[in-house]
Amino acid sequence: MQGWVTGDPGKVEIPHLLLGFVEADTFLGVTLSDTGRGTFTLSGRPVTDSETLSGLDLAEDEGAIEVPVSERKFYGVAAAAR
């Protein structure tokens, strides 16, 4: 996950709207902490591999972390009753 750097190399900050680009029927398997200013912070393993980083278009104030993405299989109780 690419986002703005924070004081912690294993944590980035992303805009709420970025989650609209997560692949359909998937979810991020990390805790999203709402900052109260239209962004979330999330934690993961920092991306430090130079080959991987060279493939990303990172601004000076951005970093990247690895986060699990999982398939969504449960859509709520109403859907399960059908």
Phi, psi and omega in degrees: 000128179265136179195181179288140179292152175236187178288352182246121182297341179264014182224134175235164178242133182230152175288147177309317186296340180298332180294342176293348181260003176292138182306142181305143177063027174230169174212158176279130182269046178224163176281129176259123179256119182287127181277345183085007179228031177085014180224162173243152165252147178214153185243151178189185178284126180299140175276118181238350181295122184297325179294317178295314181298326180292338178275355180258147177262081184266131172285168182302328183260021181242154175219182181220144176229158175269131176226145178287141173242126183240158178281133177278125182241346182240127185247014177115164185296318181300318180291326181290335183282347183284000000 
